[in-house]
Amino acid sequence: MRQGSIPGARGRVRPLCLLGDPVLHTPCAEVTDFGPQLATLVEDLFATMYAAHGVGLAANQVGEALRVFVYDCPDDEDERHLGHVVNPRPVETGGVVVRGPEGCLSLPGLEAGTERYDEAVVTGFTVTGEPVTVRGTGFFARCLQHECDHLEGRVYADRLTGRRHRKLMRQVARASWHR
């Protein structure tokens, strides 16, 4: 991705994988080739995320089982965080656990109260292979944890238990997009 370009401007919008697609429940592979195909994937992820009005998107949500995600997400102070992480590793979560509404582009139109830490640190690489550390608080910390979960083959519904999980699964069963 060129310095100063608008993320996703050169990308194409890809179809989203929805809950039930096996790729969403399979841990993603490490990226080993930091070439033009990776740059194209990152551009496509941005384009797809913006088209779907999301704040984050993992590669497996467009059918690519690779450890990559993009984000354009505010924190609780409304500061915008924009970027991508290749081969991300959550290295720290902390603060307090907050149950807050969480949605997902792979479960369109649905959300549920999900517990997440309000601080998170993720390390990884840029599309050009440069090391990067991303720190988030509040809503942005939730986004970082959510996207890292995707790359491990989990969706936020997997974090729910009991009544919350049953309620969300009933909503999924009634959703027009559910198979």
Helices and strands as residue ranges (DSSP letters): G 22-25, H 36-51, E 56-58, G 59-62, E 68-74, E 80-103, E 111-125, E 131-137, H 138-151, G 156-159, H 162-174
